[in-house]
Every structure is written in C-alpha cells, then in structure tokens.
Amino acid sequence: MGFRKIDVTEIPGFRLGNAEDLEAGTGCTAIICENGAVAGVDVRGGGPATRETDLLRSENSVQTINCVMLSGGSAFGLEAGSGAMRFLEKKGAGFRMGDICVPIVCQASLYDLDVASSQVRPDREMGEKACENAYSGIFSDGNHGAGTGATVGKYCGMERAMKSGLGTFACSNGVVHVGAVAAVNAIGDVYNGNGRLIAGILSPDGTQISGSINYLKNAILKDDAPEEEPAGMEKETSQQVHAGTAAEAVQESVPEATQETTAASGSADEDIRGTATEDTTESATDHRDEAAQEEVTDADACSEVTQETEEPAEEIVYDHRLELSSDDLGEDVTFNTTISCLITNAKLTKSQANKLASTLHDGYARSIKPVHGSLDGDTIFVMTTGEVDVNFDAFAALATDTLQYSVINAVTSAEDAYGFPSARTMAMRMQK
C-alpha cells in the first residue's frame, strides 16, 4: 500500500491548535504530545529565538517532550511557551521530579513585529489558548497561528514582500504516519517542486514576482552596482516567459519528488499526492489546496538569473530588474525565520531524531532561496511517538518531501493581509 495524503491532524498521539490576534498580525501554534514524544532539533539560521533546544541534545537526560510551540513575536513571543507549560501542568503532563511535574515545552519564534503591531506579541494567555484550541480541534493553515504575520520576499524591503502563512502536509500508508507544520517567514522566496517561483519579491509596480537571487548576485561587494543586461537579451515579463496555467505551478511541485520518495520507502505502485492532490476529506485545508490549484500561477519567468534551454542563445535573464544599490536591499528587514515541526509515529532514538532534523533542512533548501541567512532563525523540530520500526534513510527521504510540501502550502494557503498580496492574488494579476 502506497502513501496517501492525509490531514496533519489525523496523526495519532498529537494535538494541534492555533491562537492569534488578527488585528495585531501575530499568533502561535501548539503541537502537543501529552504522553511525551522523543524529539530532536536542528537550528541553521544565524539569528534564532528558541527555547529548550539544548535539552534536545542527544547526550542530555530528558528523553521526551510534551509540546513544541511555534510563534510570532520574535524573542518576546517565547512567553507563549510558558502558557503551554501552565496548561500542561494542569493536565499532569511532563517530566516527573517526585511529586512535581514539569512539562517540557520547546519553542521557536519568528519575527513579525513590523507587520501590524510591534506592541502585541504572543504571551502566556495566547500560548495557553493555543493549547486549549488543540484539545478543541481548532486548527487551520494559512493566516493562522504562527503564520498570522508571516511574509516572504523581503530583500528589497517590506513594501515589496508577499504574504505567507502556516503550512501543513501529511501522508500515511496506513502504518507509518508523517506530517509537518511550517510557519514560513523567510527573507527569501518560495519555489515549488520544479523550481518555479511562486512567492517572493514583488516587481516595483507590484504586478509581477521577481527573484531575490537576481538582486543579491549583483550586490556581493558593498559598492557593487547591478550588472547590465547582456547585449541582445530582451526584457520580458513573467507573463510572457514560460507562462503556464495556474494549476501547473502547484502540481509541478509534487510528482518528481514523490516518485523519488516512493522508491526510497519501498512503495512500488502508489505515490504521495502533493499540494495539488485531491483528497476525499472536506477539510478547510483541502479546499484551500484546490483553490490554489486554480489560482497560483506558473512563475517560472521570475526564477533564477538564467533558465537553461536547448538553445543557450535564447536564455531569458533579468525579468523586472531594477537598478538597486546594495544599500537598498532590505536593510529595514531585521529578522526572518522559517520554523517547523515534523510529527510521526516512526520509531526513532533521540540521536536519530536530531539527525533527521538536520536532514530535513534539505526541504527548506529545495523550497526557499536563499535560506539559512545570518539574520534567519531557521529551526526544525522532530517529534515522534515511536511506534513503528522504519528504515531510517528511506523514512528521512519521505519526511524531507513532507516538510518541503508544508513550506509550499504555507504560501499557497495564505490570503491577502496587512497590505501584502498572496500567491493567489499575484497569480490572478499575472494572468490579466
């Protein structure tokens, strides 16, 4: 039996809940395993805001955790983890020290203070509310939880950024379950599985999506000026170059990656369907995925500096390149982060959970460019109930695809908010 897409909330042993302040543009997401989950973490960003990550080092004593909290609010938002501790203490969940129970709550926060209000951040009350909502089944992707104030494509400043959000993806073969939750607040851009740009820096007139790499390559030295366009090359808009249907842009993010995953995991005849796969459930997540199929455009024209074709002379370069000095490249953008948690029932040791968290950053690298910057706080947690023996390397391949799809879902499920257009809105603009 092959792997099929499921809702992330269907994975046994875990409860997921969101809480947010929509007016202030911030929120938090609680991933709870009341009975304790073996966990690992890997932090790659140069500017993380985290809680209890040292506890997850393989040599340290505590073997299981009870909650991962993802939040906005930058370091201020770490207070939400205290709300989770208060909630779980009441339930008697945590590490036993005689008669005292200490809930183990790990956390990572992203920077959303410049989206709506810098004075309102996730706090103990919001963290506790997210936990309460987890037990009430209140959880959605898109502009919710830790993804409420998330944005992407910020190298040219916030005025040219796009809306992102909270992304999810999960799959199961009936025995092994794996899912991921990702709050995508990258300074870079998001690409689908075929390397096509679907969210990132807006063109100066806001009608197209450009690519961060194209700007950065011309600002390596502080005094660098952007390169001129090669002689003989015509400027073309992203509508004119490789323009495809809205559904193709999302659907292409799935087949090749999932075929590799199926082979690695031993599934001979069935593959995972990705962000554009039809699902039999009627969840809000699936409805948004279907909407994204219809509306998210093929943005191949806005991808990296050069797209190779069979005839190199016909390569397209520099779509919507504005001559910017290196001083103009997003210096008002202070911190950015993609924070995620992978949940599963695969049997892993603490060391394997940490190794898996490291491997999962490949999912970031496939879908976010550039990633792991000096001001990013990119962090991935792994939580497992440890019920099913797996081939570690095969499972890691499956899990990496799962995380990649959750990142893509973060932008395809997002909606316009706080003046930032979503991938759906940009798809419609570019099709006109």
C-alpha positions in Angstrom: 0.0 0.0 0.0 1.4 3.4 -1.0 1.5 6.6 0.8 -1.6 8.9 0.6 -2.1 12.4 1.7 -4.0 12.9 5.0 -4.8 15.8 7.2 -2.0 16.6 9.6 -4.4 16.5 12.5 -5.1 12.8 11.7 -1.7 11.7 13.0 -2.4 9.7 16.3 -0.9 10.9 19.5 -0.7 14.6 18.6 -3.0 17.6 19.1 -2.5 20.8 17.1 -4.0 24.2 18.0 -3.7 27.8 16.9 -4.3 31.1 18.6 -3.8 34.5 17.0 -4.5 38.2 17.2 -5.6 39.1 13.7 -5.6 42.8 14.3 -2.0 42.8 15.6 -0.8 40.3 13.0 0.7 37.7 15.2 -0.1 34.3 16.7 1.2 30.9 17.9 0.8 27.2 17.1 0.9 24.4 19.7 1.9 20.9 18.7 1.2 18.7 21.8 2.0 15.1 22.7 0.6 14.8 26.2 2.2 11.4 26.8 5.6 12.5 25.6 7.4 12.4 22.3 11.0 11.6 21.5 12.3 14.7 19.9 15.2 16.4 18.1 16.0 19.8 16.7 18.4 21.4 14.3 18.9 25.2 14.1 20.6 26.6 11.0 19.6 30.2 10.9 22.1 32.8 12.3 19.6 34.7 14.4 17.3 32.2 16.2 14.8 32.9 19.0 14.4 29.5 20.7 13.5 27.8 24.0 14.8 24.4 25.4 16.8 23.4 22.4 19.9 22.4 24.4 17.7 20.0 26.3 17.3 18.1 23.0 21.0 17.4 22.5 21.5 13.6 22.3 23.6 13.4 25.4 21.2 15.2 27.7 18.9 13.5 30.2 15.4 14.3 29.2 14.2 11.8 26.6 10.8 13.1 25.7 9.0 16.4 25.4 5.3 17.4 25.6 4.9 20.3 23.3 6.6 22.3 20.5 5.3 25.9 20.3 5.8 27.9 17.1 5.1 31.6 17.5 5.4 35.1 16.1 6.7 38.0 18.3 10.4 37.3 17.9 12.1 36.7 21.3 9.1 38.4 23.0 6.9 35.6 21.7 8.8 33.0 23.7 6.5 33.8 26.5 3.8 31.7 24.8 5.7 28.6 25.8 5.0 29.5 29.4 1.3 29.4 28.6 1.8 25.8 27.3 3.6 24.8 30.5 0.8 26.2 32.6 -1.8 24.3 30.5 0.0 21.0 30.5 0.9 21.2 34.2 -2.9 21.2 34.9 -3.1 18.0 32.9 -0.3 16.4 34.8 1.8 16.0 31.7 5.6 16.4 31.9 8.8 15.3 33.5 8.3 13.8 36.9 10.5 15.1 39.8 8.9 13.4 42.8 5.5 15.0 43.3 6.3 17.8 40.9 5.5 17.6 37.2 7.5 19.8 34.8 6.0 20.0 31.3 8.8 20.0 28.7 8.0 22.7 26.1 10.3 23.6 23.3 9.8 26.6 21.1 11.0 28.7 18.2 9.7 32.2 17.3 9.7 34.2 14.1 9.9 38.0 13.6 6.6 39.6 12.7 6.8 42.8 14.7 6.8 45.0 11.6 3.7 43.6 10.0 0.9 45.2 12.0 1.7 46.0 15.7 5.0 45.7 17.4 3.4 46.1 20.8 1.3 43.0 20.7 3.1 39.6 20.9 2.2 36.1 21.8 2.1 35.8 25.5 1.2 33.3 28.2 -2.5 33.7 27.6 -2.2 33.2 23.9 0.0 30.2 24.4 -2.5 28.6 26.8 -5.3 29.4 24.4 -3.5 27.6 21.6 -3.3 24.5 23.8 -6.9 24.8 24.7 -7.8 25.0 21.0 -5.6 22.0 20.3 -8.0 19.9 22.5 -11.0 21.5 20.9 -9.8 20.8 17.3 -9.3 24.4 16.3 -6.5 24.4 13.8 -6.1 25.7 10.3 -3.3 26.5 7.9 -2.8 29.8 6.1 -3.2 33.1 8.0 -3.5 31.4 11.4 -1.3 30.6 14.4 2.4 31.3 14.0 1.7 32.1 10.3 -0.6 35.0 11.0 2.0 37.7 10.3 4.4 35.7 8.1 5.7 37.2 4.9 8.3 36.3 2.3 10.5 38.1 -0.3 11.9 40.9 1.8 15.3 41.6 0.4 14.0 44.8 -1.2 12.1 45.9 1.9 8.7 45.1 3.3 6.8 47.2 0.8 7.7 44.6 -1.9 7.1 41.5 0.3 4.3 38.9 -0.1 2.0 37.2 2.4 2.9 33.8 3.6 1.4 31.8 6.4 1.3 28.5 8.3 1.7 25.4 6.0 0.9 21.8 6.6 1.3 18.5 4.8 0.9 14.9 5.9 0.8 11.4 4.5 0.3 7.8 5.6 0.4 4.3 4.2 -1.9 3.1 7.0 1.0 2.1 9.2 3.6 4.9 9.1 2.2 8.5 9.6 4.3 11.6 9.0 3.3 15.3 8.8 4.8 18.7 9.1 3.8 22.2 10.2 5.8 25.1 8.9 5.5 28.9 9.6 7.3 30.4 6.7 8.6 33.9 7.3 11.7 33.8 5.0 13.6 36.8 3.8 13.9 34.8 0.6 11.5 33.4 -1.9 9.4 30.2 -2.1 9.7 27.7 -5.1 7.6 24.7 -6.0 9.0 21.2 -6.6 10.0 22.0 -10.1 11.9 25.1 -9.1 9.3 27.6 -10.2 9.0 30.8 -8.2 5.5 31.1 -6.5 6.1 33.8 -3.9 8.8 36.3 -3.4 9.9 39.9 -4.1 7.4 41.9 -6.0 8.4 43.9 -9.0 8.4 47.7 -8.4 4.9 48.1 -9.9 3.6 45.2 -7.8 2.3 43.3 -10.9 4.9 40.5 -11.1 7.1 38.4 -8.8 10.9 38.8 -9.1 13.6 36.6 -7.6 15.9 37.5 -4.7 18.9 35.7 -6.2 18.8 38.1 -9.1 19.3 41.1 -6.9 21.8 39.5 -4.5 24.2 38.4 -7.1 24.7 42.0 -8.1 25.4 43.2 -4.5 28.1 40.8 -3.3 30.5 43.7 -2.8 29.3 46.7 -0.8 30.0 49.1 -3.7 28.7 46.7 -6.4 26.3 48.1 -8.9 23.8 45.8 -10.6 25.1 44.2 -13.7 23.8 45.4 -17.0 21.7 43.1 -19.1 23.7 41.1 -21.6 23.6 42.5 -25.1 20.9 41.2 -27.3 18.7 40.0 -24.5 15.2 41.3 -24.4 13.4 42.2 -21.2 10.3 40.1 -20.8 7.6 40.0 -18.1 6.9 36.8 -16.2 3.7 36.5 -18.1 5.5 36.3 -21.4 8.1 33.8 -20.4 7.1 30.2 -19.9 3.6 31.3 -18.9 1.5 28.3 -17.9 -1.7 27.5 -16.2 -2.4 28.3 -12.6 -2.7 24.6 -11.6 0.6 23.7 -13.2 2.6 25.8 -10.9 1.4 23.9 -7.8 1.1 20.5 -9.4 4.6 20.6 -10.6 5.8 20.7 -7.0 4.8 17.1 -6.5 5.3 14.3 -9.0 9.1 14.2 -9.3 9.8 14.5 -5.6 7.2 12.0 -4.7 8.4 9.4 -7.2 11.8 9.5 -5.5 10.2 9.2 -2.1 8.1 6.2 -3.1 11.2 4.4 -4.4 13.1 5.1 -1.3 10.3 4.0 1.0 9.6 0.8 -0.9 6.2 1.7 -2.3 6.1 0.2 -5.8 2.7 1.3 -7.1 1.4 4.4 -5.3 2.9 7.8 -4.6 2.1 10.7 -2.4 0.0 13.3 -3.9 1.4 16.8 -3.1 -0.1 20.2 -2.6 -2.4 19.8 -5.6 -3.7 16.3 -4.9 -7.4 15.9 -4.5 -8.3 14.5 -1.1 -11.6 12.8 -0.1 -11.8 14.8 3.1 -13.8 18.1 3.2 -11.3 19.9 5.5 -10.6 23.6 5.1 -7.0 22.8 4.2 -8.0 20.7 1.2 -10.5 23.3 0.0 -7.7 25.9 0.0 -5.4 23.5 -1.8 -8.0 23.1 -4.5 -8.3 26.9 -4.8 -4.6 27.2 -5.0 -4.6 24.7 -8.0 -6.9 27.1 -9.8 -5.2 30.3 -8.9 -1.5 30.0 -8.2 0.4 30.8 -11.5 3.4 29.4 -13.2 6.0 31.9 -12.2 9.0 30.3 -13.9 9.9 33.6 -15.5 10.8 35.0 -12.1 13.1 32.2 -11.0 16.8 32.4 -11.0 19.1 34.6 -13.2 19.4 32.1 -16.1 17.0 29.4 -17.2 18.8 26.9 -19.4 17.1 25.9 -22.6 18.1 23.7 -25.5 19.5 26.8 -27.3 21.6 28.9 -24.8 21.2 31.9 -27.0 17.5 32.0 -26.1 18.0 32.1 -22.4 15.9 34.6 -20.5 17.6 36.8 -17.9 16.6 39.6 -15.6 12.9 39.9 -15.5 11.9 43.2 -13.9 15.4 44.0 -12.7 15.6 47.4 -11.1 19.0 49.0 -10.7 19.4 49.0 -6.9 22.5 49.7 -4.8 23.4 47.2 -2.2 22.2 49.7 0.4 18.7 49.3 -0.9 18.5 45.5 -0.3 16.2 45.1 2.6 18.2 46.7 5.4 15.0 47.6 7.1 14.2 43.9 7.5 15.6 42.9 10.9 14.9 39.2 11.4 13.3 36.4 9.4 12.7 32.8 10.1 11.1 29.6 8.9 10.2 27.4 11.9 8.8 23.9 11.6 7.9 20.7 13.4 7.7 17.3 11.9 5.5 14.7 13.7 5.4 11.0 13.2 4.9 7.6 14.7 8.2 6.2 13.3 10.4 4.6 15.9 13.5 6.9 16.4 16.1 7.3 19.1 16.9 10.8 20.3 20.1 10.7 18.3 18.1 9.7 15.2 15.5 12.5 15.8 18.3 15.0 15.9 19.9 13.6 12.7 16.5 13.7 11.0 16.0 17.3 12.0 19.3 18.1 10.3 18.4 16.2 7.1 15.0 17.9 7.0 16.7 21.2 6.2 17.1 19.9 2.7 13.3 20.5 2.4 14.0 24.2 3.2 16.8 24.4 0.7 14.6 22.9 -2.1 11.7 25.4 -1.5 13.3 28.6 -0.1 16.0 30.6 -1.8 18.1 31.9 -0.3 17.8 30.2 3.1 19.7 29.9 6.4 20.9 33.6 6.3 22.8 35.3 9.1 19.6 37.0 10.3 17.3 34.0 9.8 16.3 31.8 12.8 15.6 28.7 10.7 14.7 25.8 13.1 13.2 22.4 12.6 11.9 20.2 15.4 11.1 16.5 15.2 8.5 14.7 17.5 7.7 11.0 17.4 5.5 8.7 19.4 7.9 5.9 18.4 5.5 3.1 17.5 6.7 1.7 14.1 10.1 0.4 13.0 11.3 2.1 9.8 14.3 2.1 7.5 15.8 5.4 8.7 17.2 6.6 5.4 14.1 5.8 3.5 12.0 7.4 6.1 14.2 10.5 6.0 13.6 10.9 2.3 9.9 10.7 2.8 10.0 13.2 5.7 12.1 15.7 3.7 9.5 15.7 0.9 6.8 16.2 3.5 8.5 19.2 5.0 9.1 20.7 1.6 5.4 20.4 0.7 4.4 22.1 4.0 6.6 25.1 3.1 4.9 25.3 -0.3 1.5 25.0 1.3 2.3 28.0 3.6 2.3 30.3 0.6 -0.5 28.6 -1.4 -2.9 28.6 1.6 -2.1 32.2 2.6 -4.6 35.1 1.9 -4.0 38.8 1.4 -3.5 40.6 4.7 -1.8 43.7 6.1 -1.2 45.1 2.6 0.7 42.0 1.5 -0.6 40.1 -1.6 -0.8 36.3 -1.5 0.3 33.9 -4.2 -3.3 33.5 -5.2 -3.7 37.2 -5.8 -0.4 37.5 -7.7 -1.5 34.6 -9.9 -4.6 36.5 -11.0 -2.6 39.7 -11.5 -0.1 38.0 -13.8 -2.8 36.2 -15.8 -4.5 39.5 -16.8 
